[in-house]
Amino acid sequence: MKLARRGFLRVIGGGLAAPALSGAAWSQSSGSSQTADAVAAYEPNPDFTYVPGLTPLKAALRPYRKKTYRLEKQVLGGGKLVIHNYGHGGAGITMSWGCAQEVADILTAQYPNPAGKPVAVLGAGVMGLTAATWLTEKLRMQVTVYSKHLIPHTTSSIAGGQFAASKVAFQAGEKDKFVRILRRSHKEHGLRGSAYGVSPRDNYSLIELPSFADVPPDLVPRTQLYRLPFSPMNRPGWKYSTLLVEPPIFLTKLQQELQKNGVQFVYQEFFDEDQVRALAPDIIINCTGAGSDAIWPDPDLTPTKGQLVWLPAQPRLQYLFSGSGYVFPRADCVVIGGTEETSYTDDDPDPQRCAQLVQHLKDVFDGVATIAPTWMIQDE
């Protein structure tokens, strides 16, 4: 996989200069103690200027599913085949291509030669668009996408975009399958490269991040640092060499390519199974995320609300930061996030909470705060 990663750096145009490390470091990915050279350099700190009423605020519902995400088939009365693909929490972009390939595997087990067959994909978020892309490009099926919203109004459009197994559940017996999905997805993100908004990024953290615990180290190498490359926040920490997948570029490119390939997009919201049965195709891919519960009631589906602040773009920032809230600099903005609410009353952003979020992360970078408030995600 190391060769594949070097190949990926070439795919995206020679790669980006890796952020300089500061202080001694040792590798934790292989269990060995491997000293890295120290470089006396610091990364620039973000500009956390927040203007109430002007700085864009966002909120969305992560489609978290207890026990495990849902990726399985169901045969409806009348013989229609439904393949469910939802419940990935905060790891939708991370798992997207891998799940799309799993969907294709389930479908071809039922229809060994599906080329030319019509198929309906429900949902135009990242799971729907990648599934539609795989079925169009690889299986040559006739795809129609049905969705209540299209980009930029989908939940996926608001995602941060880091490759990490964030806020997704799976059962112990599914570990091999989960890792297979991650490997497939990481490989495809690399093959798609910069045209799809994919680039390598180092994610720095004050803590060892649980969101990478189930990600194979050869996909995302991790290094424990004697001190982080920031000032005055120069405490010990961790570096994860991961990917950034920028949703505005990624999702737009997927939709554009689908339309070029003749895929039709239909605005439609589904409230029950009868509406699905009424669709002409006999093959349905359910990628409706948090909306799936309205069609097929699912007691394990428990969406969580996350609030984000979009600060102006800061091109000098070529790293990610997480673990006490997160800072994801992208081409369009710097995403500030990390809230988590399970008992929400709406999906509107809370200006006061968003201001507190920005202030907390500013304090972290200023070296005066390290403990995240209880309303923040502690491990993303």
C-alpha atoms as one frame of an Amber mdcrd trajectory, in Angstrom:
protein
   0.000   0.000   0.000   3.001   2.333   0.413   3.624   2.155  -3.326  -0.066
   2.893  -3.937   0.185   5.989  -1.768   3.223   7.266  -3.695   1.284   6.593
  -6.858  -1.589   8.618  -5.472   0.712  11.576  -4.855   1.681  11.444  -8.519
  -1.959  11.161  -9.588  -2.841  14.438  -7.921  -0.136  16.324  -9.737   3.013
  15.712  -7.782   1.434  16.088  -4.367   1.545  18.962  -1.918   4.465  19.824
   0.282   4.018  18.014   3.577   3.728  20.326   6.575   7.054  20.567   8.363
   7.403  18.681  11.603   8.733  20.245  14.721  10.573  18.292  17.400  11.349
  14.597  17.620   8.767  12.062  16.465   8.418   8.295  16.536   6.257   6.004
  14.455   3.356   4.179  16.095   1.919   2.588  12.945   3.996  -0.573  13.031
   4.614  -0.865  16.756   8.298   0.007  16.297  10.180   2.962  17.755  11.444
   4.892  14.769  12.962   8.356  15.273  12.207  11.032  12.732  14.376  14.052
  11.952  13.399  17.256  13.714  12.687  20.365  11.647  12.629  23.758  13.315
   9.506  25.127  11.658   5.951  25.962  12.579   2.681  25.790  10.712   0.700
  29.052  10.504  -2.208  29.384  12.916  -5.726  29.908  11.515  -7.370  33.312
  11.556 -10.408  32.714  13.764 -12.090  36.058  13.068 -15.823  35.486  13.490
 -18.348  38.170  12.514 -21.836  37.540  13.973 -24.488  37.844  11.308 -21.968
  37.694   8.447 -19.899  34.545   8.968 -21.792  31.615   7.343 -23.207  29.063
   9.794 -24.370  25.572   8.842 -26.101  22.624  10.505 -26.862  19.117   9.303
 -28.037  15.752  10.586 -25.463  12.973  10.439 -27.275   9.707   9.560 -25.861
   7.728  12.499 -27.181   4.191  12.951 -26.734   2.241  16.177 -25.029  -1.165
  16.052 -24.041  -0.909  12.394 -24.602   0.965   9.144 -27.120  -0.688   6.815
 -25.796  -2.293   3.642 -28.069  -5.163   2.648 -30.778  -6.242   0.235 -34.533
  -6.444   0.729 -37.099  -7.883  -1.681 -40.377  -5.979  -1.709 -43.771  -7.416
  -2.481 -44.006  -7.672  -6.227 -40.356  -8.675  -6.543 -38.575  -5.318  -6.546
 -35.032  -5.536  -5.200 -33.991  -2.815  -2.735 -30.373  -2.453  -1.634 -30.090
  -0.291   1.484 -26.977   1.873   1.803 -27.256   4.336   4.695 -26.408   4.983
   8.347 -22.714   5.874   7.940 -22.695   8.678  10.521 -19.829  11.078   9.872
 -17.985   8.660   7.569 -20.101   8.927   4.438 -17.422  10.449   2.207 -14.831
   8.107   3.716 -16.847   4.955   2.986 -18.573   6.150  -0.182 -16.679   4.369
  -2.971 -16.277   1.204  -0.935 -19.994   1.050  -0.223 -20.773   1.742  -3.884
 -18.732  -1.326  -4.803 -20.444  -3.402  -2.124 -23.793  -2.339  -3.590 -22.601
  -3.506  -7.003 -21.512  -6.836  -5.509 -24.957  -7.399  -3.974 -26.667  -6.402
  -7.211 -24.570  -8.598  -9.499 -25.119 -11.598  -7.220 -28.816 -11.212  -8.100
 -28.345 -10.017 -11.702 -25.024 -11.329 -13.099 -25.362  -9.284 -16.317 -27.071
  -6.002 -15.323 -25.850  -3.842 -18.227 -28.731  -1.861 -19.690 -31.099  -2.574
 -16.816 -32.869   0.455 -15.303 -32.080   1.227 -11.660 -33.419   3.935  -9.338
 -31.039   5.521  -6.825 -32.833   7.263  -3.956 -30.833  10.169  -2.569 -28.313
  12.557  -4.138 -25.848  12.818  -1.270 -22.415  11.252  -1.408 -23.684   7.669
  -1.048 -26.258   8.124  -3.804 -23.902   9.892  -6.214 -21.049   7.412  -5.810
 -23.402   4.427  -6.113 -24.964   5.978  -9.226 -21.489   6.619 -10.653 -20.307
   3.049 -10.064 -23.466   1.516 -11.533 -23.196   3.812 -14.560 -19.467   3.565
 -15.254 -18.729  -0.019 -14.221 -21.999  -1.915 -14.718 -23.365   0.204 -17.600
 -26.831   0.380 -16.076 -29.519   2.958 -16.877 -29.560   5.061 -13.706 -32.118
   7.599 -12.539 -31.477   9.521  -9.302 -34.481  10.576  -7.219 -33.944  13.055
  -4.397 -35.611  15.708  -2.290 -32.471  17.867  -2.558 -29.541  18.196  -4.924
 -26.146  19.746  -4.211 -25.415  22.162  -2.632 -28.467  21.487  -0.439 -27.713
  17.926   0.656 -26.277  16.914   4.037 -23.116  15.701   2.269 -22.564  19.215
   0.908 -21.994  20.421   4.478 -19.526  17.656   5.426 -15.950  18.479   6.386
 -14.427  15.930   4.018 -11.652  14.201   5.967 -10.947  10.512   5.289 -11.612
   9.037   8.751 -13.963   6.470  10.273 -15.809   9.134  12.207 -19.006   8.404
  14.141 -19.879   5.170  12.360 -20.820   1.948  14.120 -20.240  -1.624  13.029
 -20.402  -5.001  14.743 -17.295  -6.924  15.735 -18.003  -9.663  13.202 -18.094
  -7.053  10.410 -14.544  -5.762  10.934 -13.137  -7.447   7.820 -15.967  -6.078
   5.697 -15.517  -2.601   7.173 -11.792  -2.606   6.425 -12.480  -3.860   2.886
 -14.826  -0.913   2.363 -12.183   1.515   3.634  -9.512   0.032   1.377 -11.714
   0.116  -1.689 -12.787   3.659  -0.966  -9.286   4.970  -0.247  -8.011   3.439
  -3.493 -10.808   4.971  -5.575 -10.399   8.397  -3.981  -6.731   8.209  -4.922
  -7.489   7.202  -8.493  -9.969  10.054  -8.904  -7.446  12.533  -7.509  -7.406
  16.315  -7.630 -10.089  16.595 -10.342 -12.470  15.255  -7.706 -11.135  17.479
  -4.915  -8.918  14.825  -3.316  -5.545  15.769  -1.804  -3.214  14.414   0.902
  -3.290  16.268   4.221  -1.652  15.841   7.596  -4.135  15.978  10.460  -2.625
  17.130  13.753  -4.219  16.344  17.089  -3.476  16.728  20.779  -4.815  13.225
  21.376  -4.734   9.810  19.736  -7.888   9.886  17.612 -10.442   7.053  17.933
 -11.773   7.942  14.483  -8.601   6.399  13.021  -8.425   3.392  15.348 -10.145
   1.098  12.823  -8.424   2.595   9.775  -5.454   0.430   8.692  -2.169   2.276
   9.350  -0.965   1.613   5.811  -3.898   3.710   4.569  -3.467   6.472   7.140
  -0.007   6.378   8.754   0.142   7.937  12.197   3.085   9.383  14.108   3.343
  10.433  17.741   5.058  13.812  18.016   7.215  15.188  20.785   5.559  18.518
  20.059   3.051  19.776  17.525   4.290  22.209  14.845   2.387  25.210  16.201
   3.087  28.111  18.504   2.047  28.656  21.247   0.230  25.280  20.987   3.394
  23.188  20.907   2.362  20.354  23.189   2.916  16.643  22.432   0.431  15.212
  19.965  -0.200  13.081  16.904   0.007  13.409  13.143  -2.226  11.385  10.790
  -1.348  11.376   7.082  -4.822  11.185   5.579  -6.853  12.593   2.693  -9.035
  15.646   2.344 -11.987  15.189  -0.014 -13.533  18.612  -0.609 -17.311  18.195
  -0.924 -17.983  21.208  -3.194 -15.520  19.867  -5.767 -16.183  16.152  -5.234
 -19.982  16.225  -5.301 -20.185  18.725  -8.162 -17.826  16.626 -10.271 -19.827
  13.456  -9.577 -23.122  15.091 -10.547 -21.664  16.680 -13.677 -20.172  13.397
 -14.880 -23.424  11.555 -14.214 -25.357  14.099 -16.255 -22.815  13.826 -19.072
 -23.435  10.073 -19.042 -27.179  10.553 -19.443 -28.264  10.019 -15.839 -31.503
  11.824 -15.064 -32.100  13.647 -11.766 -35.678  13.795 -10.520 -36.840  15.879
  -7.572 -38.953  13.584  -5.403 -39.324  12.969  -1.685 -40.445   9.556  -0.443
 -42.653   8.997   2.586 -43.630   5.333   2.325 -42.843   2.083   0.588 -45.795
   2.381  -1.811 -44.095   5.345  -3.493 -40.995   3.237  -4.029 -43.008   0.347
  -5.448 -44.595   2.768  -7.908 -41.229   3.499  -9.527 -40.691   1.837 -12.895
 -37.283   0.182 -12.225 -37.258  -3.167 -10.440 -33.913  -2.353  -8.805 -33.796
   0.349  -6.107 -30.719   1.630  -4.251 -31.755   3.335  -1.009 -29.229   6.063
  -0.156 -31.629   8.447   1.597 -29.598   8.704   4.806 -31.553  10.139   7.713
 -34.640  10.242   5.481 -34.794   6.463   5.170 -36.789   6.176   8.391 -39.762
   7.861   6.717 -39.926   5.055   4.131 -38.819   2.045   6.155 -39.067   2.782
   9.906 -35.722   2.005  11.518 -35.396   2.183  15.331 -31.598   2.007  15.042
 -31.372   5.172  12.951 -30.611   8.050  15.338 -29.430  11.149  13.460 -27.124
  13.534  15.303 -27.006  17.261  14.683 -23.705  18.928  13.926 -23.078  22.655
  13.633 -20.362  24.221  11.516 -18.852  27.639  10.931 -17.419  28.495   7.519
 -14.590  31.010   7.928 -13.075  32.632   4.826 -10.622  30.499   2.852  -7.001
  30.649   4.055  -4.782  29.058   1.359  -1.680  29.166   3.565  -3.221  26.492
   5.795  -2.301  23.114   4.268  -3.102  20.873   7.237  -6.079  19.606   9.240
  -6.578  19.733  12.998  -8.983  17.721  15.145  -9.543  16.082  18.502 -10.928
  19.090  20.368 -13.289  20.280  17.699 -11.823  20.431  14.204 -10.364  22.843
  11.676 -10.489  21.698   8.047  -9.054  24.303   5.641 -10.421  23.839   2.120
 -10.314  25.798  -1.104 -13.745  27.342  -0.477 -13.522  28.004   3.281 -12.057
  26.911   6.594 -14.560  24.553   8.181 -14.831  24.863  11.967 -16.829  22.039
  13.498 -17.252  19.431  16.133 -20.653  19.784  17.814 -22.867  16.797  18.514
 -26.527  16.882  19.558 -28.791  13.849  19.802 -31.825  15.643  21.271 -32.310
  18.408  18.764 -35.513  20.237  17.872 -34.542  21.511  14.409 -31.673  21.519
  11.939 -30.941  25.245  12.184 -27.525  26.475  13.362 -27.313  28.101  16.793
 -25.295  31.356  16.484 -24.331  31.344  20.161 -23.129  27.746  20.070 -21.228
  28.411  16.834 -19.494  31.425  18.382 -18.499  29.271  21.370 -17.152  26.637
  18.988 -14.886  29.134  17.228 -13.717  30.615  20.527 -12.834  27.195  21.918
 -10.669  26.317  18.931  -9.004  29.719  19.041  -8.186  29.091  22.695  -6.743
  25.677  21.791  -4.399  27.212  19.216  -3.530  30.011  21.667  -2.468  27.352
  24.141  -5.028  28.244  26.810  -7.585  25.414  26.354  -7.304  21.698  25.680
 -10.498  20.166  27.095 -13.481  20.255  24.753 -16.914  21.232  26.130 -19.369
  18.375  26.617 -21.429  19.451  23.615 -18.507  18.905  21.256 -17.353  15.697
  19.589 -14.339  14.552  21.569 -12.623  12.349  19.016 -13.136  13.703  15.490
